[in-house]
Amino acid sequence: MRRKVQKIIDGDTFKVRRKVRGSQYIRVSGLDAPEKGQFGYGKAKQKLSRIKGKTVTVKPRGRSYGRTVADVIYKRKRLGKKKRRYKWKLSFR
């Protein structure tokens, strides 16, 4: 099903206008982005922001914390294609 992305919540979750399986919140399957307050959160959210206002294809896979977990396709490419965790190098001084 095709949905327009209304708002980016964090690096792996966004909100759509019309519900998918009872929720407007979609978590991209295959992505494990940093949570708010963790290092790299801003960059992960910014990366997902490229789909804001765009129409994406959503293929539901399940539910998690009230969100629909789904494969998300944009411009014929699946977001989170490989199980990937954002890795950030920390430097200590």
All heavy atoms as an XYZ file, in Angstrom:
774
protein
N       0.824     -1.170      0.000
C       0.000      0.000      0.000
C       0.878      1.246      0.000
O       1.960      1.228      0.549
C      -0.944     -0.020      1.195
C      -0.286     -0.157      2.541
S      -1.415     -0.505      3.881
C      -1.828     -2.173      3.550
N       0.391      2.277     -0.633
C       1.173      3.508     -0.757
C       0.652      4.538      0.232
O      -0.546      4.703      0.378
C       1.109      4.015     -2.185
C       1.744      2.973     -3.123
C       1.845      3.352     -4.556
N       2.379      4.631     -4.899
C       3.678      4.943     -4.926
N       4.569      4.044     -4.585
N       4.077      6.140     -5.288
N       1.583      5.204      0.904
C       1.242      6.210      1.901
C       2.190      7.390      1.792
O       3.362      7.233      1.456
C       1.344      5.646      3.325
C       0.371      4.524      3.635
C      -1.051      5.078      3.738
N      -1.981      4.096      4.239
C      -2.718      3.291      3.486
N      -2.601      3.343      2.181
N      -3.560      2.447      4.029
N       1.668      8.577      2.124
C       2.484      9.785      2.130
C       3.063      9.980      3.526
O       2.346      9.911      4.518
C       1.649     10.998      1.733
C       2.470     12.242      1.559
C       1.668     13.342      0.917
C       2.580     14.530      0.670
N       1.911     15.574     -0.073
N       4.376     10.227      3.586
C       5.061     10.427      4.862
C       4.770     11.844      5.350
O       5.062     12.823      4.672
C       6.587     10.209      4.719
C       7.297     10.490      6.024
C       6.871      8.799      4.222
N       4.201     11.915      6.544
C       3.788     13.189      7.110
C       4.866     13.794      8.012
O       5.110     14.992      7.975
C       2.520     12.964      7.930
C       1.559     14.086      7.921
C       0.264     13.707      8.642
O       0.124     12.653      9.243
N      -0.688     14.590      8.570
N       5.495     12.951      8.845
C       6.443     13.445      9.850
C       7.476     12.367     10.159
O       7.150     11.196     10.221
C       5.660     13.790     11.120
C       6.476     14.331     12.248
C       5.579     14.637     13.443
C       6.400     15.140     14.614
N       5.555     15.394     15.786
N       8.721     12.793     10.371
C       9.781     11.875     10.780
C       9.863     11.922     12.303
O      10.020     12.992     12.887
C      11.144     12.268     10.157
C      11.052     12.331      8.628
C      12.245     11.306     10.607
C      10.649     11.054      7.942
N       9.762     10.771     12.933
C       9.782     10.699     14.395
C      11.209     10.527     14.905
O      11.648     11.241     15.797
C       8.903      9.530     14.912
C       7.476      9.628     14.345
C       8.908      9.475     16.435
C       6.734     10.905     14.654
N      11.939      9.566     14.373
C      13.347      9.357     14.700
C      14.018      8.667     13.521
O      13.487      8.693     12.420
C      13.533      8.603     16.024
C      12.898      7.222     16.056
O      12.687      6.631     14.981
O      12.635      6.711     17.157
N      15.163      8.047     13.738
C      15.936      7.471     12.633
C      15.363      6.233     11.991
O      15.836      5.802     10.943
N      14.320      5.636     12.585
C      13.720      4.446     11.981
C      12.193      4.432     12.036
O      11.568      3.427     11.731
C      14.293      3.161     12.608
C      14.074      3.068     14.117
O      13.296      3.871     14.665
O      14.682      2.192     14.743
N      11.579      5.557     12.411
C      10.120      5.632     12.541
C       9.591      6.921     11.920
O      10.191      7.984     12.067
C       9.704      5.589     14.038
O      10.275      4.442     14.644
C       8.196      5.539     14.187
N       8.462      6.803     11.227
C       7.812      7.985     10.664
C       6.301      7.845     10.773
O       5.777      6.782     11.076
C       8.249      8.220      9.214
C       7.957      7.081      8.274
C       6.752      7.022      7.593
C       8.885      6.079      8.061
C       6.484      5.981      6.713
C       8.635      5.033      7.179
C       7.420      4.984      6.508
N       5.606      8.950     10.541
C       4.150      8.991     10.632
C       3.575      9.187      9.233
O       4.091      9.975      8.445
C       3.717     10.146     11.534
C       2.231     10.243     11.736
C       1.891     11.406     12.661
C       0.383     11.525     12.832
N       0.046     12.690     13.666
N       2.481      8.451      8.941
C       1.794      8.585      7.659
C       0.397      9.151      7.893
O      -0.120      9.122      9.007
C       1.693      7.229      6.911
C       3.054      6.753      6.463
C       1.013      6.170      7.754
N      -0.199      9.672      6.836
C      -1.513     10.298      6.947
C      -2.613      9.284      7.256
O      -3.426      9.494      8.144
C      -1.827     11.026      5.638
C      -3.095     11.836      5.659
C      -3.296     12.601      4.364
N      -2.184     13.482      4.069
C      -2.126     14.758      4.434
N      -3.103     15.297      5.097
N      -1.081     15.490      4.116
N      -2.666      8.178      6.520
C      -3.696      7.149      6.725
C      -3.098      5.935      7.414
O      -1.998      5.508      7.089
C      -4.304      6.737      5.390
C      -5.136      7.844      4.749
C      -5.878      7.392      3.519
N      -4.973      6.812      2.536
C      -5.289      5.808      1.732
N      -6.480      5.285      1.773
N      -4.420      5.349      0.872
N      -3.831      5.360      8.331
C      -3.347      4.228      9.129
C      -3.014      2.996      8.291
O      -3.639      2.746      7.266
C      -4.396      3.830     10.162
C      -4.585      4.853     11.248
C      -5.600      4.371     12.256
C      -5.770      5.390     13.367
N      -6.723      4.943     14.385
N      -2.040      2.261      8.776
C      -1.655      0.968      8.220
C      -1.767     -0.019      9.376
O      -1.066      0.122     10.381
C      -0.203      0.976      7.681
C       0.201     -0.400      7.201
C      -0.050      2.008      6.576
N      -2.663     -0.984      9.248
C      -2.909     -1.966     10.311
C      -3.155     -1.312     11.673
O      -2.602     -1.707     12.689
C      -1.764     -2.955     10.417
C      -1.745     -3.956      9.287
C      -0.885     -5.129      9.647
N      -0.870     -6.082      8.556
C      -0.086     -7.115      8.513
N       0.755     -7.361      9.489
N      -0.136     -7.932      7.496
N      -3.949     -0.253     11.662
C      -4.369      0.371     12.907
C      -3.429      1.407     13.491
O      -3.678      1.911     14.581
N      -2.342      1.736     12.819
C      -1.411      2.735     13.342
C      -0.917      3.661     12.233
O      -0.700      3.228     11.105
C      -0.210      2.051     13.991
O       0.711      3.012     14.455
N      -0.735      4.920     12.595
C      -0.159      5.880     11.655
C       1.362      5.877     11.729
O       2.020      6.484     10.902
C      -0.649      7.296     11.973
C      -2.082      7.550     11.580
C      -2.457      8.993     11.858
O      -2.541      9.389     13.002
N      -2.649      9.748     10.808
N       1.918      5.213     12.745
C       3.359      5.200     12.947
C       3.976      3.940     12.355
O       3.564      2.830     12.659
C       3.683      5.308     14.442
C       3.232      6.634     14.989
C       1.982      6.775     15.577
C       4.031      7.765     14.872
C       1.541      8.004     16.047
C       3.606      8.996     15.340
C       2.362      9.107     15.926
O       1.938     10.331     16.380
N       4.970      4.138     11.503
C       5.617      3.038     10.788
C       7.083      2.962     11.212
O       7.794      3.966     11.180
C       5.560      3.259      9.256
C       4.151      3.564      8.775
C       6.186      2.080      8.514
C       3.156      2.457      8.964
N       7.515      1.775     11.613
C       8.925      1.534     11.916
C       9.506      0.751     10.748
O       8.956     -0.268     10.332
C       9.090      0.721     13.200
C      10.543      0.519     13.545
C      10.691     -0.314     14.817
N      12.077     -0.452     15.183
C      12.931     -1.283     14.607
N      12.545     -2.065     13.634
N      14.180     -1.339     15.005
N      10.624      1.237     10.217
C      11.266      0.592      9.074
C      11.948     -0.692      9.538
O      12.821     -0.662     10.405
C      12.310      1.529      8.420
C      12.948      0.848      7.216
C      11.669      2.846      8.011
N      11.528     -1.828      8.993
C      12.161     -3.089      9.366
C      13.586     -3.110      8.814
O      13.856     -2.601      7.736
C      11.363     -4.287      8.849
O      11.410     -4.354      7.451
N      14.483     -3.673      9.582
C      15.874     -3.763      9.140
C      16.739     -2.610      9.593
O      17.942     -2.616      9.364
N      16.160     -1.596     10.230
C      16.954     -0.481     10.744
C      16.931     -0.500     12.258
O      15.900     -0.772     12.861
C      16.391      0.872     10.282
C      16.686      1.328      8.874
C      16.109      2.715      8.649
C      18.162      1.352      8.592
N      18.051     -0.189     12.874
C      18.142     -0.066     14.309
C      18.893      1.228     14.580
O      20.098      1.230     14.758
C      18.872     -1.270     14.903
C      18.851     -1.257     16.417
O      18.047     -0.509     17.005
O      19.653     -1.994     17.008
N      18.178      2.337     14.559
C      18.788      3.655     14.710
C      18.917      4.036     16.181
O      18.161      3.553     17.017
C      17.943      4.691     13.973
N      19.852      4.943     16.509
C      19.994      5.414     17.887
C      18.717      6.103     18.361
O      18.026      6.760     17.581
C      21.143      6.426     17.813
C      21.851      6.134     16.543
C      20.832      5.557     15.615
N      18.423      5.972     19.638
C      17.254      6.619     20.225
C      17.599      8.057     20.605
O      18.771      8.419     20.698
C      16.777      5.846     21.454
C      16.348      4.422     21.157
C      15.200      4.333     20.170
O      14.275      5.171     20.235
O      15.223      3.432     19.316
N      16.567      8.850     20.851
C      16.765     10.248     21.232
C      17.668     10.307     22.462
O      17.492      9.555     23.415
C      15.425     10.899     21.542
C      15.499     12.389     21.672
C      14.118     12.991     21.748
C      14.230     14.498     21.710
N      12.923     15.130     21.629
N      18.668     11.178     22.409
C      19.615     11.304     23.501
C      20.877     10.480     23.298
O      21.868     10.678     23.991
N      20.857      9.549     22.350
C      22.037      8.738     22.060
C      22.855      9.387     20.953
O      22.317     10.099     20.092
C      21.648      7.326     21.629
C      21.045      6.497     22.727
C      20.685      5.097     22.254
O      20.382      4.878     21.087
N      20.719      4.152     23.179
N      24.151      9.105     20.973
C      25.039      9.635     19.948
C      24.611      9.141     18.565
O      24.350      7.959     18.373
C      26.487      9.203     20.234
C      27.478      9.795     19.285
C      27.874     11.116     19.409
C      27.993      9.045     18.258
C      28.776     11.672     18.535
C      28.907      9.580     17.366
C      29.301     10.907     17.509
N      24.509     10.046     17.613
C      24.142      9.686     16.245
C      22.656      9.822     15.936
O      22.241      9.635     14.801
N      21.849     10.159     16.945
C      20.405     10.289     16.753
C      20.075     11.304     15.653
O      19.291     11.026     14.748
C      19.731     10.687     18.070
C      18.300     11.127     17.924
C      17.278     10.193     17.841
C      17.960     12.468     17.858
C      15.954     10.580     17.697
C      16.645     12.869     17.713
C      15.643     11.930     17.635
O      14.345     12.321     17.497
N      20.683     12.488     15.734
C      20.397     13.555     14.775
C      20.718     13.174     13.343
O      19.946     13.435     12.424
N      21.855     12.531     13.163
C      22.273     12.126     11.812
C      21.349     11.045     11.249
O      20.986     11.075     10.078
C      23.716     11.639     11.830
C      24.275     11.434     10.449
C      25.768     11.258     10.468
C      26.280     11.185      9.047
N      27.731     11.200      8.984
N      20.940     10.095     12.103
C      20.042      9.029     11.652
C      18.683      9.613     11.259
O      18.110      9.245     10.233
C      19.872      7.980     12.747
N      18.184     10.547     12.065
C      16.891     11.179     11.767
C      16.981     11.998     10.483
O      16.079     11.963      9.651
C      16.462     12.062     12.941
C      15.090     12.665     12.762
C      14.646     13.421     13.997
C      13.286     14.048     13.760
N      12.827     14.791     14.946
N      18.084     12.706     10.320
C      18.286     13.512      9.117
C      18.313     12.633      7.862
O      17.761     12.990      6.831
C      19.592     14.293      9.239
C      19.899     15.156      8.041
C      21.239     15.852      8.187
O      22.104     15.426      8.964
N      21.427     16.918      7.445
N      18.920     11.468      7.986
C      19.018     10.550      6.848
C      17.627     10.067      6.414
O      17.323      9.984      5.232
C      19.902      9.367      7.222
C      20.549      8.704      6.073
C      21.642      7.775      6.532
C      22.390      7.289      5.321
N      23.545      6.518      5.630
N      16.768      9.751      7.396
C      15.414      9.299      7.065
C      14.545     10.452      6.558
O      13.585     10.236      5.835
C      14.763      8.636      8.293
C      13.455      7.889      8.033
C      13.662      6.719      7.072
C      12.847      7.393      9.330
N      14.914     11.685      6.887
C      14.131     12.858      6.486
C      14.001     13.032      4.979
O      13.133     13.766      4.516
C      14.733     14.135      7.086
O      14.535     14.156      8.471
N      14.826     12.334      4.225
C      14.734     12.473      2.759
C      13.391     11.976      2.213
O      13.024     12.301      1.093
C      15.898     11.764      2.082
C      15.822     10.260      2.122
C      17.000      9.644      1.386
N      16.796      8.237      1.212
C      17.527      7.297      1.787
N      18.525      7.625      2.558
N      17.266      6.030      1.581
N      12.650     11.188      2.999
C      11.355     10.695      2.528
C      10.184     11.539      3.041
O       9.041     11.288      2.684
C      11.125      9.213      2.886
C      11.053      9.001      4.392
C      12.167      8.331      2.220
C      10.586      7.608      4.804
N      10.446     12.560      3.859
C       9.362     13.401      4.380
C       8.620     14.079      3.223
O       9.226     14.657      2.325
C       9.903     14.455      5.336
C       8.805     15.278      5.970
C       9.347     16.270      6.949
C       8.188     17.050      7.544
N       8.670     18.126      8.407
N       7.299     13.967      3.234
C       6.482     14.558      2.187
C       6.384     13.707      0.928
O       5.649     14.039      0.011
N       7.119     12.616      0.893
C       7.123     11.723     -0.272
C       6.137     10.579     -0.074
O       5.737     10.267      1.029
C       8.518     11.132     -0.499
C       9.632     12.138     -0.541
C       9.563     13.010     -1.752
C      10.819     13.861     -1.799
N      10.706     15.088     -2.467
N       5.774      9.941     -1.174
C       4.907      8.772     -1.119
C       5.784      7.525     -1.169
O       6.654      7.414     -2.034
C       3.911      8.782     -2.287
O       3.120      9.969     -2.188
C       2.999      7.566     -2.247
N       5.566      6.621     -0.214
C       6.345      5.390     -0.125
C       5.404      4.187     -0.172
O       4.213      4.312      0.092
C       7.186      5.339      1.177
C       8.216      6.452      1.200
C       6.310      5.392      2.411
N       5.956      3.040     -0.498
C       5.199      1.793     -0.446
C       5.502      1.124      0.888
O       6.664      0.997      1.269
C       5.606      0.858     -1.601
O       5.332      1.526     -2.839
C       4.830     -0.453     -1.559
N       4.443      0.724      1.595
C       4.572      0.118      2.920
C       4.049     -1.311      2.858
O       2.918     -1.547      2.456
C       3.768      0.937      3.958
C       3.837      0.291      5.325
C       4.256      2.377      4.008
N       4.905     -2.267      3.256
C       4.513     -3.682      3.299
C       4.615     -4.150      4.746
O       5.706     -4.477      5.225
C       5.425     -4.519      2.407
C       5.297     -4.172      0.936
C       6.188     -5.049      0.099
C       6.029     -4.728     -1.375
N       6.873     -5.578     -2.207
N       3.485     -4.150      5.472
C       3.500     -4.502      6.900
C       4.067     -5.892      7.175
O       3.810     -6.833      6.436
C       2.026     -4.441      7.297
C       1.372     -3.624      6.246
C       2.140     -3.866      4.995
N       4.864     -5.994      8.263
C       5.454     -7.260      8.676
C       5.041     -7.645     10.095
O       5.165     -8.791     10.478
C       6.984     -7.178      8.622
C       7.524     -6.960      7.233
C       7.357     -8.217      6.415
N       7.832     -7.991      5.068
C       7.212     -8.415      3.988
N       6.094     -9.072      4.082
N       7.701     -8.176      2.804
N       4.608     -6.661     10.891
C       4.230     -6.948     12.273
C       3.964     -5.674     13.047
O       3.757     -4.610     12.466
N       3.975     -5.796     14.390
C       3.724     -4.659     15.269
C       4.791     -4.628     16.361
O       5.292     -5.666     16.769
C       2.352     -4.767     15.931
C       1.213     -4.912     14.987
C       0.357     -3.740     14.742
N       0.016     -2.984     15.940
C      -0.414     -1.752     15.873
N      -0.541     -1.158     14.726
N      -0.716     -1.100     16.967
N       5.097     -3.419     16.833
C       6.049     -3.249     17.925
C       5.790     -1.915     18.606
O       5.808     -0.872     17.950
C       7.481     -3.283     17.378
O       8.413     -3.008     18.397
N       5.512     -1.951     19.914
C       5.268     -0.737     20.692
C       4.218      0.172     20.056
O       4.377      1.388     19.993
C       6.569      0.051     20.913
C       7.612     -0.711     21.682
C       8.678     -1.315     21.024
C       7.519     -0.847     23.057
C       9.636     -2.033     21.727
C       8.463     -1.562     23.772
C       9.518     -2.148     23.105
O      10.465     -2.853     23.812
N       3.146     -0.397     19.544
C       2.063      0.381     18.954
C       2.326      0.879     17.545
O       1.503      1.586     16.967
N       3.462      0.510     16.994
C       3.800      0.910     15.625
C       3.687     -0.288     14.699
O       3.844     -1.424     15.123
C       5.248      1.428     15.545
C       5.568      2.540     16.487
C       7.045      2.836     16.498
N       7.792      1.708     17.061
C       9.094      1.691     17.234
N       9.829      2.714     16.880
N       9.697      0.634     17.751
N       3.448     -0.007     13.429
C       3.470     -1.050     12.421
C       4.909     -1.188     11.934
O       5.517     -0.205     11.530
C       2.550     -0.693     11.237
O       1.214     -0.560     11.720
C       2.599     -1.745     10.145
N       5.463     -2.372     12.002
C       6.803     -2.639     11.479
C       6.613     -3.071     10.029
O       5.802     -3.957      9.746
C       7.526     -3.747     12.276
C       8.891     -4.039     11.678
C       7.646     -3.350     13.735
N       7.332     -2.417      9.108
C       7.085     -2.689      7.695
C       8.336     -2.533      6.850
O       9.251     -1.788      7.204
C       6.010     -1.736      7.177
N       8.333     -3.248      5.729
C       9.322     -2.983      4.691
C       8.849     -1.708      4.015
O       7.653     -1.560      3.721
C       9.362     -4.120      3.665
C       9.927     -5.409      4.246
O      10.680     -5.345      5.232
O       9.598     -6.480      3.709
N       9.767     -0.780      3.786
C       9.415      0.503      3.183
C      10.218      0.668      1.906
O      11.443      0.516      1.907
C       9.696      1.675      4.154
C       9.357      3.005      3.513
C       8.905      1.488      5.449
N       9.516      0.963      0.817
C      10.170      1.110     -0.483
C       9.966      2.534     -0.983
O       8.849      3.051     -0.990
C       9.594      0.098     -1.496
C       9.854     -1.323     -0.972
C      10.214      0.294     -2.876
C       9.067     -2.390     -1.665
N      11.084      3.155     -1.369
C      11.055      4.513     -1.913
C      11.958      4.546     -3.142
O      13.119      4.124     -3.074
C      11.528      5.525     -0.867
C      11.657      6.930     -1.393
C      10.547      7.615     -1.857
C      12.884      7.567     -1.438
C      10.669      8.903     -2.348
C      13.020      8.851     -1.921
C      11.894      9.510     -2.376
O      12.005     10.788     -2.873
N      11.424      5.014     -4.247
C      12.159      5.059     -5.521
C      12.746      3.692     -5.875
O      13.926      3.561     -6.212
C      13.261      6.116     -5.487
C      12.742      7.522     -5.503
C      13.878      8.494     -5.704
C      13.345      9.903     -5.876
N      14.419     10.864     -6.105
N      11.925      2.660     -5.733
C      12.291      1.278     -6.069
C      13.415      0.698     -5.213
O      14.014     -0.313     -5.565
C      12.655      1.151     -7.544
C      11.514      1.428     -8.468
C      11.923      1.188     -9.884
N      10.798      1.427    -10.778
C      10.853      1.232    -12.060
N      11.951      0.788    -12.619
N       9.805      1.475    -12.799
N      13.723      1.345     -4.107
C      14.753      0.841     -3.203
C      14.146      0.633     -1.830
O      13.412      1.475     -1.334
C      15.927      1.814     -3.109
C      16.706      1.906     -4.389
C      17.918      2.767     -4.222
C      18.660      2.862     -5.552
N      19.808      3.743     -5.462
N      14.479     -0.493     -1.226
C      13.973     -0.813      0.108
C      14.862     -0.157      1.158
O      16.079     -0.350      1.159
C      13.945     -2.320      0.300
C      13.334     -2.728      1.590
C      13.146     -4.229      1.647
N      13.056     -4.587      3.048
C      13.748     -5.538      3.628
N      14.556     -6.275      2.904
N      13.627     -5.779      4.889
N      14.252      0.611      2.034
C      14.994      1.211      3.136
C      15.277      0.108      4.144
O      14.425     -0.719      4.418
C      14.177      2.313      3.808
C      13.676      3.441      2.907
C      12.880      4.444      3.722
C      14.821      4.124      2.208
N      16.451      0.099      4.719
C      16.799     -0.940      5.687
C      16.908     -2.305      5.048
O      16.570     -3.300      5.656
N      17.376     -2.346      3.802
C      17.452     -3.601      3.044
C      18.205     -4.684      3.793
O      17.770     -5.817      3.870
C      18.118     -3.332      1.697
C      18.103     -4.506      0.760
C      18.679     -4.106     -0.583
C      18.641     -5.251     -1.555
N      19.164     -4.875     -2.846
N      19.331     -4.322      4.355
C      20.105     -5.268      5.142
C      19.876     -4.936      6.612
O      19.683     -3.791      6.966
C      21.591     -5.117      4.838
C      21.955     -5.402      3.407
C      23.419     -5.138      3.198
C      23.778     -5.291      1.733
N      25.150     -4.889      1.460
N      19.914     -5.935      7.456
C      19.802     -5.683      8.886
C      21.008     -4.851      9.260
O      22.143     -5.300      9.181
C      19.773     -6.997      9.676
C      19.596     -6.814     11.153
C      18.226     -6.266     11.476
C      18.047     -6.182     12.982
N      16.872     -5.476     13.356
N      20.770     -3.605      9.600
C      21.877     -2.689      9.799
C      21.675     -1.872     11.063
O      20.596     -1.398     11.330
C      21.957     -1.762      8.592
C      23.073     -0.773      8.634
C      23.133     -0.016      7.348
N      22.179      1.081      7.415
C      21.720      1.723      6.365
N      22.076      1.358      5.165
N      20.874      2.705      6.501
N      22.702     -1.722     11.795
C      22.678     -0.846     12.957
C      23.630      0.289     12.651
O      24.737      0.075     12.171
C      23.146     -1.584     14.211
C      23.217     -0.682     15.414
C      23.318     -1.485     16.706
N      23.510     -0.625     17.833
C      22.562      0.117     18.391
N      21.348      0.113     17.912
N      22.823      0.871     19.432
N      23.159      1.505     12.901
C      24.040      2.646     12.695
C      25.206      2.521     13.658
O      25.028      2.368     14.849
C      23.289      3.961     12.956
C      22.269      4.267     11.907
C      20.930      3.973     12.100
C      22.647      4.853     10.704
C      19.990      4.247     11.132
C      21.713      5.133      9.728
C      20.377      4.824      9.950
O      19.452      5.110      9.000
N      26.411      2.564     13.128
C      27.597      2.453     13.971
C      28.286      3.803     14.001
O      28.576      4.383     12.976
C      28.524      1.380     13.434
C      27.900      0.014     13.508
C      28.851     -1.078     13.182
C      28.062     -2.379     13.255
N      28.827     -3.528     13.356
N      28.541      4.266     15.161
C      29.161      5.569     15.338
C      30.435      5.382     16.168
O      30.434      4.689     17.169
C      28.210      6.522     16.050
C      26.891      6.557     15.392
C      25.756      5.925     15.800
C      26.548      7.221     14.188
N      24.726      6.154     14.929
C      25.182      6.951     13.928
C      27.246      8.016     13.281
C      24.521      7.450     12.814
C      26.573      8.515     12.179
C      25.243      8.234     11.963
N      31.487      6.027     15.767
C      32.739      5.948     16.505
C      32.699      6.994     17.612
O      32.394      8.151     17.376
C      33.928      6.200     15.583
C      34.109      5.098     14.577
C      35.314      5.350     13.717
C      35.453      4.224     12.709
N      36.540      4.447     11.798
N      33.029      6.569     18.787
C      33.104      7.483     19.908
C      34.562      7.821     20.170
O      35.429      6.968     20.134
C      32.503      6.840     21.175
C      31.039      6.461     21.091
C      30.627      5.732     22.367
C      30.187      7.689     20.907
N      34.809      9.066     20.438
C      36.184      9.449     20.777
C      36.203     10.004     22.189
O      35.358     10.789     22.575
C      36.711     10.492     19.774
O      35.910     11.645     19.809
N      37.151      9.531     22.945
C      37.300      9.983     24.319
C      38.584     10.766     24.436
O      39.604     10.386     23.886
C      37.328      8.779     25.271
C      36.046      7.998     25.264
C      35.899      6.903     24.461
C      34.976      8.394     26.062
C      34.719      6.169     24.427
C      33.785      7.683     26.036
C      33.658      6.576     25.236
N      38.537     11.847     25.180
C      39.738     12.669     25.350
C      40.199     12.629     26.771
O      39.553     12.527     27.695
C      39.458     14.110     24.957
C      39.166     14.209     23.486
C      38.875     15.602     23.111
N      38.359     15.568     21.737
C      38.267     16.610     20.984
N      38.640     17.773     21.425
N      37.805     16.511     19.784
